[in-house]
Amino acid sequence: MSIETDRDPRSVLVREKFFSIRPKPLERWLWAQGVPPAAERVFWLHWQEGQQRGDWCSELPIKRVAQECQLDVSTVTRAYQVLQKMGCLRRADPGRDPSNPFQQATAVTEVRVPRELLVELNRHPNRRSLAPQKRLVAATPDAPPQRTEAAESQVSEPSDPFEGLRGRERQKAFAELTQGMSPAENQAYQEALRWHRAHMSFDPDTRLSAQARGKVLGVLRALAAQPVAKTPVIAHPPVGVPQGPRKLSVFEVARLKYNIQSLTTSTAAQELTRQVLWSMEEGALKRFSVMHAIHIALKKIRAGQWTRPNRMPPNWARAIGAASGLETCRRA
C-alpha cells in the first residue's frame, strides 16, 4: 500500500512544524565536555530565546524554564551553576522587583560562546553559499577581457578566497595580495571596505593578475554580504563628539538597576534608574561608552551630587525587555 508523500507525517513535520536549529560546532563542543543532558536542555532553551530577541539575552523565570525543559526547579538551578562555570551563560540579578519588594525580579540570562570553542572556530567547515556564481567567458581567445567592474564581478571565486588557510598563512597571503596594488587601487580598496561595497575599480595597467583581482573582489563580496549596523558602536568615543541614538541592551539595564539598588533605597532606586537611563540614551551621558557612563552616574549618586537631567520629559519611560512573570525570592 502506497502512502501519499504530501500527507506522510514525516513530511508534515518537516514542511509545517517548527525546527530547533543548533550550530554544529557548539553542539559537538557541549558533547565533548560531557555536559549533563539537563544542563544542555536549559542552554538550548536560552539560546533559542536569545536568538529570537536578537540580543542573545532572555528573561525567563526558573519555573518556566523547568516547565519548558521538563525538569524540576532544583535541577535547573544546578544546570545554571554548571553552565556559568563553563562560560556558556551569564546571569545578572536585577534585585527586588520595584512594584513588589517581597518578590525577586526575573534574572537576565545571556548565552555566550566559550573561549575554548572560539580558538578553534575557524577549523570547522562553513556552509556553501546558495547564490550561484557566474564564470567569466571570453568572447575570443585572442582578445583580452576588459577590466570593467561588470566583468570583474563575474570572475568565479569561492565565497572565501583564502579557504583552507589559517592564522599566519592567511595573513601572509592577504598581505601579498594587497602589496601588488598601486596607491590608487589601495585607496579604492580601503573605500570599498569602509562602505561595504562589493566592487572596486582597477587601474588600466594594473599589476594584479585576473586571479588576484578575483580574490580581491571575493573578499569585498564576502564583507558586503555581512549585515552592517546602522550606527557604528565606538568603544571609547571622544568627549564632546555627538553620537547617534543609543538604546541599552536588557543586560546593561539589569546591571544598571542592580548597581543603583545597592546604593540607595528601593523607593528611590526606580526613579534614579529612570533618570540615569534617559541620560545615557538621550542626555549628557550619551557621549560616553556604556560602562564609563554607568561609573559616572554611580559616582555622583554615591556622593549625593546626582540631579535630575536637563530637558528630561516628566513622564518619560521605555519598556525594558519583554513582559515576563515574577518568581519567588530565589537566586539561581
C-alpha positions in Angstrom: 0.0 0.0 0.0 1.5 3.4 -1.0 1.3 6.4 1.2 0.9 9.9 -0.3 4.1 11.8 0.2 2.4 15.1 1.0 0.4 13.5 3.8 3.2 11.5 5.2 3.5 12.6 8.9 7.3 12.8 8.5 6.9 15.2 5.5 4.3 17.2 7.5 6.7 17.6 10.4 9.5 18.7 8.1 7.3 21.1 6.0 4.9 22.6 8.5 6.3 22.4 12.1 9.0 24.4 13.8 12.6 23.4 13.9 15.2 23.7 16.7 18.3 24.8 14.8 21.6 24.3 16.6 25.1 25.2 15.4 27.0 22.0 14.9 30.4 23.2 16.3 28.7 24.4 19.5 26.6 21.3 19.9 29.6 18.9 19.4 31.7 21.0 21.9 29.0 20.5 24.5 29.0 16.8 23.8 32.8 16.7 24.2 32.7 18.5 27.5 30.2 15.9 28.9 27.6 18.5 29.8 24.6 16.9 31.6 21.5 16.4 29.4 19.5 18.7 31.8 22.0 21.5 31.5 22.1 21.1 27.7 18.3 21.5 27.6 18.5 24.7 29.7 21.3 26.1 27.5 19.5 25.5 24.2 16.2 27.0 25.5 18.0 30.2 26.4 19.9 30.1 23.1 16.6 30.0 21.1 15.0 32.8 23.2 18.1 35.0 22.8 18.2 34.4 19.1 14.6 35.3 18.6 15.0 38.5 20.7 18.1 39.5 18.7 20.4 40.4 21.6 21.1 36.9 22.9 19.5 37.7 26.2 16.4 36.3 27.7 14.2 36.8 30.8 12.7 33.5 31.7 11.6 32.6 35.3 13.1 29.5 36.7 9.6 27.9 36.9 9.0 28.5 33.2 12.4 27.1 32.3 11.7 24.0 34.4 8.3 23.6 32.7 9.7 24.0 29.1 12.6 21.6 29.7 10.5 19.0 31.7 12.8 19.4 34.8 12.3 20.4 38.4 13.5 23.7 39.8 16.4 22.3 41.7 17.8 20.7 38.6 17.5 23.9 36.7 19.4 25.7 39.4 22.2 23.2 39.3 22.3 23.5 35.5 22.8 27.2 35.8 25.7 26.7 38.1 27.3 24.2 35.6 26.8 26.4 32.6 28.1 29.6 34.3 31.2 27.7 35.4 31.9 26.6 31.8 31.3 30.2 30.4 28.2 29.3 28.4 25.8 31.5 30.4 26.0 34.8 32.2 23.2 35.8 34.5 22.5 39.3 36.0 20.4 39.6 39.2 18.3 42.8 38.9 17.4 42.7 42.6 14.0 43.1 44.0 11.0 43.9 41.8 10.2 47.7 42.3 6.5 47.1 42.2 6.6 44.3 44.8 9.7 44.4 47.1 8.8 40.9 48.5 9.4 39.2 45.2 12.6 38.8 43.2 12.7 40.2 39.7 13.5 37.8 36.9 17.2 37.5 36.2 18.6 38.4 32.8 20.4 35.5 31.1 22.9 35.9 28.3 24.2 33.0 26.2 27.9 33.1 25.3 30.3 31.1 23.2 33.1 29.5 25.4 36.6 30.8 24.8 37.9 27.2 24.1 35.5 27.0 21.1 36.3 30.5 19.8 40.0 29.5 19.5 39.2 26.6 17.1 36.1 28.0 15.4 37.9 28.5 12.1 38.7 24.8 11.9 35.1 23.9 11.4 33.8 23.9 7.8 31.4 26.6 6.6 28.2 26.2 4.7 28.1 26.6 1.0 26.7 29.8 -0.4 23.3 29.4 -2.0 23.9 32.2 -4.6 25.1 30.8 -7.9 28.3 32.3 -9.1 28.9 33.2 -12.7 32.0 32.5 -14.7 33.8 34.9 -17.0 33.8 33.6 -20.6 36.0 35.5 -23.1 34.4 36.2 -26.5 37.6 35.3 -28.4 40.8 33.7 -27.2 42.9 36.4 -28.7 41.1 39.4 -27.2 41.9 40.0 -23.5 38.9 40.7 -21.3 38.2 44.3 -20.5 38.8 45.3 -16.9 35.4 46.8 -16.1 33.5 46.4 -12.8 30.8 44.3 -14.5 33.4 41.9 -16.0 35.4 41.8 -12.7 32.3 41.0 -10.7 31.7 37.8 -12.8 35.1 36.2 -12.0 34.4 32.9 -10.5 35.8 32.7 -7.0 34.7 30.9 -3.8 32.9 32.7 -1.1 36.1 32.7 0.9 39.1 33.3 -1.4 41.5 32.1 1.3 39.6 28.9 2.2 41.9 26.3 3.8 44.4 28.8 5.2 44.5 29.7 8.8 46.3 32.1 11.1 49.6 33.5 9.8 49.3 31.7 6.4 46.0 33.6 5.8 47.6 36.9 6.9 50.6 36.4 4.7 48.5 35.5 1.6 46.3 38.6 2.2 49.4 40.8 2.6 50.9 39.5 -0.7 47.7 40.3 -2.4 47.5 43.9 -1.3 51.2 44.6 -1.9 50.7 44.4 -5.6 48.2 47.2 -5.7 49.0 50.7 -6.8 48.3 53.6 -4.4 45.1 54.5 -6.3 43.9 50.8 -6.2 44.8 50.6 -2.5 42.7 53.8 -1.8 39.8 52.4 -3.8 40.1 49.1 -1.9 40.0 50.9 1.5 37.0 52.9 0.4 35.2 49.7 -0.6 35.9 48.1 2.7 34.8 51.2 4.6 31.4 51.4 2.8 30.9 47.6 2.4 30.9 47.7 -1.4 31.2 44.6 -3.4 33.2 46.2 -6.3 36.2 48.4 -6.9 37.9 49.8 -9.9 41.4 48.7 -11.1 44.0 50.7 -13.0 44.2 50.1 -16.8 47.8 49.0 -16.3 47.3 47.1 -13.1 50.0 44.7 -11.9 47.4 42.3 -10.5 46.5 39.2 -12.4 43.0 38.1 -13.2 43.1 35.5 -10.4 44.4 38.1 -7.9 41.7 40.6 -8.9 39.1 37.9 -8.5 40.3 37.2 -5.0 40.1 40.9 -4.1 36.6 41.1 -5.3 35.8 37.9 -3.5 36.9 39.4 -0.2 34.8 42.5 -0.9 31.7 40.4 -1.8 32.1 38.4 1.4 32.3 41.5 3.6 29.5 43.3 1.8 27.2 40.3 2.4 27.6 40.7 6.1 24.9 42.8 7.9 26.1 46.3 8.7 24.9 48.2 11.8 23.2 51.5 11.0 25.1 53.2 13.9 28.7 52.0 14.4 29.5 51.5 18.0 32.7 53.2 19.2 34.4 51.6 22.2 35.6 54.9 23.7 34.0 57.8 21.8 35.8 61.1 22.3 34.2 63.5 24.7 32.3 66.3 23.0 31.5 64.5 19.8 27.7 64.0 19.4 26.7 60.4 18.8 23.6 58.8 17.2 20.7 57.4 19.2 21.6 54.6 21.6 19.5 52.0 23.3 20.9 49.9 26.1 20.5 46.2 26.0 18.5 44.3 28.5 21.7 43.0 30.2 23.1 46.5 30.6 19.8 47.8 32.0 19.7 45.0 34.5 23.3 45.7 35.6 22.4 49.4 36.0 19.4 48.6 38.1 21.3 46.3 40.3 24.1 48.8 41.0 21.7 51.6 41.8 19.6 49.4 44.1 22.8 48.6 46.1 23.5 52.3 46.7 20.1 53.6 47.7 16.7 52.5 49.0 14.2 50.6 46.8 11.8 53.5 46.8 14.3 55.9 45.2 16.1 53.3 43.0 13.3 53.2 40.5 13.3 56.9 39.8 17.1 57.1 39.8 17.3 54.3 37.3 14.8 56.1 35.0 16.8 59.3 35.1 20.2 57.6 34.5 18.7 55.5 31.7 17.4 58.6 30.0 20.7 60.5 30.4 22.6 57.5 28.9 20.3 57.1 25.9 19.3 60.7 25.1 21.0 63.1 27.6 24.5 64.2 28.5 25.9 60.7 29.3 25.1 59.5 25.8 28.5 60.7 24.5 30.4 58.2 26.8 30.7 54.5 26.5 28.1 52.4 28.4 30.5 51.3 31.2 32.0 54.8 31.5 28.6 56.4 31.8 27.5 53.9 34.4 30.5 54.7 36.5 30.0 58.4 36.2 26.3 58.1 37.3 27.2 55.8 40.2 29.9 58.1 41.5 27.5 61.1 41.5 24.8 59.0 43.3 27.3 57.8 45.9 28.5 61.3 46.5 25.0 62.7 46.6 25.6 65.0 43.6 23.2 63.5 41.2 20.4 65.8 39.9 17.6 65.4 37.5 18.9 65.7 33.9 18.1 68.8 32.0 15.3 68.6 29.3 14.2 65.2 30.6 10.4 64.8 29.9 8.5 64.4 33.2 6.7 61.2 32.1 9.5 59.6 30.1 9.6 55.8 30.2 10.5 53.0 27.9 9.8 49.3 28.0 12.7 47.3 29.4 12.6 43.8 27.9 9.6 41.6 27.3 6.9 41.2 29.9 7.6 38.1 31.9 6.2 36.6 35.1 7.8 37.0 38.5 9.3 34.2 40.5 9.6 33.8 44.3 12.6 35.2 46.1 15.2 32.7 45.0 18.7 33.1 43.4 20.0 30.6 40.9 
